[in-house]
C-alpha cells in the first residue's frame, strides 16, 4: 500500500514554504491544494501587475517544471470539509483524498462589518488573484473610487487606482493614518504624503452605507459625516481575518483563528495550521496570537516542515519585523516601537528636514537598551538590527555604529552624522 501524503491546503507563502522544506528533508508525498491559482505566486506583487510594472508570469517564482521535478503534486480545487476521524478531506468536485498529515494554510479574507450595500457589484477587497482580475474588469468604467479603511492594503489600492488616473477618496476612521501602529510624526508624514499624491484623504470618517444603481452596482457612498460621495467602485480594506469560516462545522478547534500550540499543532495530532489562519494559544512574549504578515507565514512554514521531517521544532519567531511601502516611502520596523510611549520607555526621533526620511529608536530608560527601530525612507540591514536586539545593545552603541546598518544603494546620501549629532543634542 502506498504511503499516504502530507496534504497542504493553501498555496500562499506559508503553505509553499512548508512544502519546499518538507521536500528538502524527506521524500514523503506532498499534495498542495488551492482554489485560488494553480501555481504559487508572489501576493505582495499583485499591485505591480495592475500598475504595469510586472506581468502575471513574473509573479511565479518557480518554473512550471519545478513542482514535478520536486515531486510536489498540485491540485487546483476547493476543500468542502475535513473528516479528521477518517483522515480524509473532501473537495467540492466530489473527490476525496486521504492524508497522513494535514497542514491548513488558508490565509486571510477581507473583513466585512455588515455595511448596507457591501455585497453590491463593484464592491470588493484586494487579497486574491481573483480580486485583481475583478478590479481589472471594472477599471475601464471607474472615474471615481472610494476606499474604506486605513491599512496597508488600502494605501496600495489608492496608489494602484491613482496610477490609472482614477480619482480616489480614502475614508480612514482614525484621526491619523495607521496611528495604532505608527507614532505621531511618522503617521502625519504619511498623511501628508497621501495628500501630496492627489488622494482625497478623509480622516475621522467612516462608511455608513453604499448606494446602488438600478443594476445592483455601487454608485456612491454615504459617510459617517452624512456626506454623499459619487463613485463607481468601492474598496473595502478595513483589515483581514483568518479564512476559517469553512471549518465552522468541523471538530477542529477555532477561536478567531485555528488554535495551535507552540509546534503549530491543533488538538488533533495529525493536523497543523500555519500562516494568517493560525492562532497561537500561547504566543511568545511581545507577539500577538495572530500575525497576518508574509514573514511570519514563511517562518511558520519552515518550522512545521522541521517537525514533519522528524525534527520537532517549536515556533520561535524572534524579534518582530515588518516592512511596507507608502507610495514612495519605504518603511521598516524591528522589535517594539510603541505608537504611544510607555512607562520606562524612551524614544529618539530624527527626521531629515524637508524630506520623508526618518529614524526612531525606542529604548528602555533605565538601561538604555534598544527596544525597537522604525525607519522611514532609509533602508536598514535586517541582520544588523536583529543583532543589536539580540545583544541588547544600548541606544548609544546603536547610534555610534549606525552606519553598519545602512542598506541604501551606493551613492545614496547617508545620514549617520546627522543622527549622531541629533542624539547628542537631545542628551
C-alpha positions in Angstrom: 0.0 0.0 0.0 1.4 3.4 -1.0 2.3 6.0 1.7 -0.4 8.5 2.5 0.6 12.1 1.7 1.0 15.2 3.6 -1.7 17.5 2.3 -1.4 21.2 2.4 -4.5 23.4 2.0 -3.4 26.7 0.6 -0.5 27.7 -1.7 0.5 31.0 -0.2 3.9 31.7 1.3 3.2 29.6 4.4 2.0 26.5 2.6 4.6 26.6 -0.2 7.4 27.2 2.3 6.3 24.2 4.3 6.1 22.0 1.1 9.6 23.1 -0.1 11.2 22.5 3.2 9.5 19.1 3.7 10.9 18.1 0.3 14.4 19.3 1.3 14.3 17.0 4.3 12.3 13.9 3.2 10.8 12.1 0.3 7.3 11.8 1.7 4.5 12.5 -0.8 3.1 16.1 -0.7 -0.2 17.4 -2.2 -0.8 21.1 -2.3 -4.5 22.2 -2.8 -5.5 25.7 -3.8 -8.8 27.1 -5.2 -7.1 30.5 -6.0 -4.5 29.6 -8.5 -2.7 26.6 -9.9 0.7 27.9 -9.1 2.2 29.7 -6.2 2.7 33.4 -6.9 4.0 36.5 -5.0 0.9 38.0 -3.5 2.8 41.1 -2.4 3.4 42.0 -6.1 -0.2 42.0 -7.2 -0.3 45.8 -7.2 2.7 45.9 -9.6 0.8 43.8 -12.2 -2.1 46.3 -12.1 0.3 49.3 -12.4 2.0 47.7 -15.4 5.4 47.2 -13.8 5.1 43.4 -14.0 3.3 40.7 -15.9 1.4 37.8 -14.4 4.2 35.4 -15.4 6.6 37.5 -13.4 4.7 36.6 -10.2 5.6 32.9 -10.4 8.9 32.5 -8.6 9.5 28.9 -9.9 9.3 27.4 -13.4 6.3 25.2 -14.1 8.6 22.2 -14.1 9.7 22.9 -10.5 6.7 21.1 -9.0 7.0 17.8 -10.9 10.8 17.9 -10.6 10.5 18.1 -6.8 7.6 15.6 -6.6 5.2 18.2 -5.3 1.7 17.4 -6.6 -0.6 20.4 -7.3 -4.3 20.2 -7.0 -6.4 23.2 -8.2 -9.7 22.8 -6.3 -11.7 23.8 -3.2 -12.0 21.8 0.0 -15.6 21.4 1.2 -14.9 19.7 4.5 -12.4 17.7 6.6 -13.0 14.3 8.3 -10.3 14.1 10.9 -11.5 10.7 12.2 -11.0 9.1 8.8 -8.1 11.4 8.0 -9.7 12.4 4.7 -10.5 15.7 3.0 -13.4 16.2 0.6 -13.3 18.6 -2.4 -16.3 20.4 -3.8 -16.0 18.4 -7.1 -16.7 15.2 -5.1 -13.2 13.9 -4.9 -11.9 12.6 -1.5 -8.2 12.5 -0.5 -6.7 10.6 2.4 -3.8 12.1 4.3 -1.2 11.1 6.8 -0.7 14.7 8.0 -2.7 17.8 7.2 -1.4 21.4 7.1 -4.1 24.2 6.9 -2.6 27.4 5.4 -5.7 29.1 4.0 -4.6 32.7 4.8 -7.0 35.6 5.4 -10.1 37.1 3.9 -11.1 40.8 4.0 -13.3 42.0 6.9 -16.9 42.8 6.3 -18.9 44.6 9.0 -22.4 44.4 7.7 -22.5 47.7 5.9 -25.6 48.3 3.9 -24.6 47.6 0.2 -21.3 45.8 1.0 -22.4 42.9 -1.3 -23.2 45.1 -4.4 -21.3 44.8 -7.7 -18.1 46.8 -7.9 -17.5 46.5 -4.1 -14.5 44.4 -3.2 -11.3 43.9 -1.3 -7.8 43.2 -2.7 -6.4 39.9 -1.4 -6.6 37.2 -4.1 -5.7 36.7 -7.7 -9.4 36.8 -8.4 -9.8 40.1 -6.7 -7.3 41.7 -9.0 -8.9 40.2 -12.1 -12.2 41.6 -10.9 -10.7 45.0 -10.4 -9.3 44.9 -13.9 -12.7 44.2 -15.3 -14.3 47.2 -13.5 -11.4 49.6 -14.1 -12.5 50.9 -17.6 -15.8 52.1 -16.1 -14.4 53.8 -13.0 -13.9 57.5 -12.8 -14.2 57.9 -9.0 -13.4 55.3 -6.4 -13.8 55.3 -2.6 -11.5 53.2 -0.4 -12.7 52.3 3.2 -10.1 51.5 5.8 -6.7 53.0 6.6 -4.4 49.9 6.4 -1.6 48.7 4.1 -4.0 47.2 1.5 -5.9 50.5 1.4 -2.9 52.6 0.6 -1.8 50.0 -2.0 -5.2 50.3 -3.7 -5.0 54.1 -3.6 -1.7 54.0 -5.4 -2.9 51.5 -7.9 -6.0 53.4 -8.9 -4.2 56.7 -8.9 -1.7 55.2 -11.4 -4.6 54.6 -13.8 -5.8 58.2 -13.5 -8.8 57.4 -11.2 -9.9 59.9 -8.6 -9.7 58.3 -5.1 -11.3 59.3 -1.9 -9.8 57.5 1.1 -12.0 57.1 4.3 -10.0 56.5 7.4 -11.8 56.3 10.8 -8.7 57.1 12.8 -7.6 60.7 13.5 -4.3 60.0 11.6 -3.2 57.3 9.1 -2.3 53.9 10.8 -1.8 55.7 14.1 -2.5 52.5 16.0 0.9 51.3 14.7 2.9 54.5 13.8 3.9 57.2 16.3 2.5 60.7 15.7 5.4 62.0 13.5 5.5 59.1 11.1 1.7 58.9 10.8 1.5 62.6 10.0 4.3 62.2 7.4 2.2 59.5 5.7 -1.0 61.7 5.9 0.8 64.5 4.0 2.4 62.1 1.5 -1.0 60.7 0.7 -2.4 64.2 0.1 0.6 65.2 -1.9 -0.2 62.3 -4.4 -3.6 63.8 -5.0 -5.6 61.4 -2.8 -8.6 62.9 -1.0 -7.8 61.6 2.5 -10.7 61.9 4.9 -9.6 61.3 8.5 -12.1 60.7 11.3 -14.5 59.4 8.7 -16.2 56.0 8.4 -18.5 54.3 5.9 -22.2 54.4 6.7 -23.8 53.0 3.5 -23.0 52.0 -0.1 -25.7 53.1 -2.6 -26.9 51.0 -5.5 -27.9 51.9 -9.0 -30.7 50.1 -10.9 -28.3 47.3 -12.0 -27.1 46.5 -8.4 -23.8 48.2 -8.8 -22.3 50.7 -6.4 -23.0 54.3 -7.4 -21.9 56.1 -4.3 -21.3 56.0 -0.6 -22.7 57.9 2.4 -20.0 58.6 5.0 -20.4 58.9 8.8 -20.4 62.7 8.4 -23.6 62.4 6.2 -21.8 63.3 3.0 -22.7 61.7 -0.3 -19.7 60.7 -2.5 -20.3 59.7 -6.1 -18.3 56.7 -7.2 -18.4 53.7 -9.5 -16.3 51.3 -7.3 -15.7 50.8 -3.5 -12.7 49.1 -2.0 -13.2 47.6 1.4 -9.9 47.3 3.2 -10.8 47.5 6.9 -8.4 44.7 7.8 -8.5 41.0 7.3 -9.5 38.0 9.4 -8.4 34.3 9.3 -10.0 32.3 6.5 -11.7 29.7 8.7 -15.5 30.1 8.0 -15.4 26.8 6.0 -14.4 25.0 9.2 -17.3 26.1 11.3 -18.9 22.7 11.3 -15.7 20.7 11.8 -14.2 19.4 15.0 -11.1 21.5 14.6 -10.9 23.9 17.5 -11.0 27.6 16.5 -11.3 31.0 18.1 -10.5 34.0 15.9 -8.2 31.6 14.0 -7.3 27.9 14.2 -5.9 27.2 17.6 -2.4 25.8 17.7 0.3 25.1 20.2 4.0 26.1 20.1 4.6 23.3 17.5 1.7 24.8 15.3 -0.3 21.6 16.0 -4.0 21.6 16.7 -5.6 19.3 19.2 -5.7 16.7 16.5 -2.1 15.4 16.4 -2.2 15.0 12.6 -3.4 18.5 11.8 -1.4 21.7 11.8 -2.2 25.3 10.9 0.2 28.0 9.8 0.2 31.5 8.4 -2.6 34.0 8.7 -5.2 31.4 9.6 -3.3 30.1 12.7 -3.9 31.5 16.2 -1.2 30.7 18.8 -2.7 29.6 22.2 0.4 30.8 24.0 2.2 33.4 21.8 5.8 34.3 22.6 6.3 37.4 24.8 5.7 40.6 22.8 4.0 38.7 19.9 0.3 38.5 19.0 -1.8 35.3 18.7 -2.4 36.1 15.0 0.2 37.8 12.9 -1.0 38.1 9.3 2.2 39.1 7.6 4.4 37.5 5.0 7.4 37.0 7.2 5.6 35.0 9.9 3.9 32.8 7.3 7.3 31.9 5.9 8.8 31.2 9.3 5.8 29.0 10.3 6.2 27.0 7.1 9.9 26.4 7.8 9.0 25.4 11.4 6.3 22.9 10.7 8.4 21.3 8.0 11.1 20.5 10.5 8.6 18.8 12.8 7.1 16.8 10.0 10.6 15.7 8.9 11.4 14.1 12.2 13.0 17.1 13.9 10.2 18.5 16.2 10.7 22.3 16.5 8.9 25.0 18.4 7.8 28.1 16.6 10.2 30.9 17.8 9.7 33.9 15.6 12.3 36.1 17.3 12.0 39.8 17.2 9.1 41.4 15.4 9.9 42.6 11.9 7.7 44.1 9.1 8.1 46.3 6.1 5.7 48.2 3.8 5.6 50.9 1.2 3.5 54.1 1.3 3.7 55.4 -2.3 7.4 56.5 -2.4 8.2 56.0 1.3 9.7 52.6 2.3 9.0 51.6 5.9 10.8 49.0 8.1 10.3 48.2 11.7 12.3 46.0 14.1 11.5 45.0 17.6 8.9 47.0 19.5 8.2 50.7 18.8 5.0 51.8 20.5 2.8 54.5 18.9 2.3 55.9 22.4 5.4 55.9 24.7 5.1 53.5 27.6 6.5 53.8 31.1 10.3 53.4 31.3 10.4 53.7 27.5 12.3 56.5 25.8 12.2 57.3 22.1 14.7 59.2 20.0 13.3 60.6 16.7 15.2 62.2 13.9 13.8 63.4 10.6 15.7 65.0 7.7 14.4 68.5 7.3 12.2 68.9 4.3 12.3 65.2 3.4 10.4 62.0 4.1 13.3 60.3 5.8 13.2 59.5 9.5 14.6 57.2 12.1 13.0 56.4 15.5 14.8 54.3 18.2 12.9 53.1 21.2 14.9 52.2 24.3 14.4 51.3 28.0 15.1 54.4 30.0 16.6 52.6 33.0 19.2 50.7 31.0 19.3 52.5 27.6 18.8 49.0 26.0 17.4 49.2 22.4 13.8 48.0 22.1 13.0 48.7 18.5 13.6 50.7 15.4 11.4 52.5 12.8 12.9 53.5 9.5 11.1 55.7 7.0 12.7 56.2 3.6 16.0 54.7 4.7 16.8 51.0 4.2 18.4 49.1 7.0 20.1 45.7 7.1 17.9 43.2 8.8 20.8 41.1 10.2 22.4 44.2 11.9 19.1 45.4 13.5 18.4 41.8 14.7 21.9 41.5 16.1 21.5 44.8 18.1 18.3 43.5 19.6 19.7 40.0 20.4 22.8 41.5 22.0 20.7 44.0 24.0 22.8 46.9 22.6 22.4 50.3 24.1 21.0 53.1 22.1 24.3 54.9 22.3 26.1 51.9 20.8 23.5 51.7 18.1 23.8 55.3 17.1 27.6 55.1 17.2 27.5 52.1 14.9 24.5 53.1 12.8 26.5 53.1 9.5 26.7 49.3 9.8 23.0 49.0 9.2 22.8 51.3 6.2 21.5 49.2 3.2 20.8 52.1 0.8 22.4 51.7 -2.6 25.8 53.1 -3.4 25.9 56.9 -4.0 22.8 57.4 -2.0 23.1 60.2 0.7 23.9 59.0 4.2 22.6 60.5 7.5 24.7 58.8 10.2 26.5 62.0 11.3 23.2 64.0 11.4 21.6 61.3 13.5 24.6 61.2 15.9 24.5 65.0 16.3 20.8 65.0 16.9 21.2 62.3 19.6 24.0 64.3 21.3 21.8 67.4 21.3 18.9 65.5 22.8 21.1 64.2 25.6 
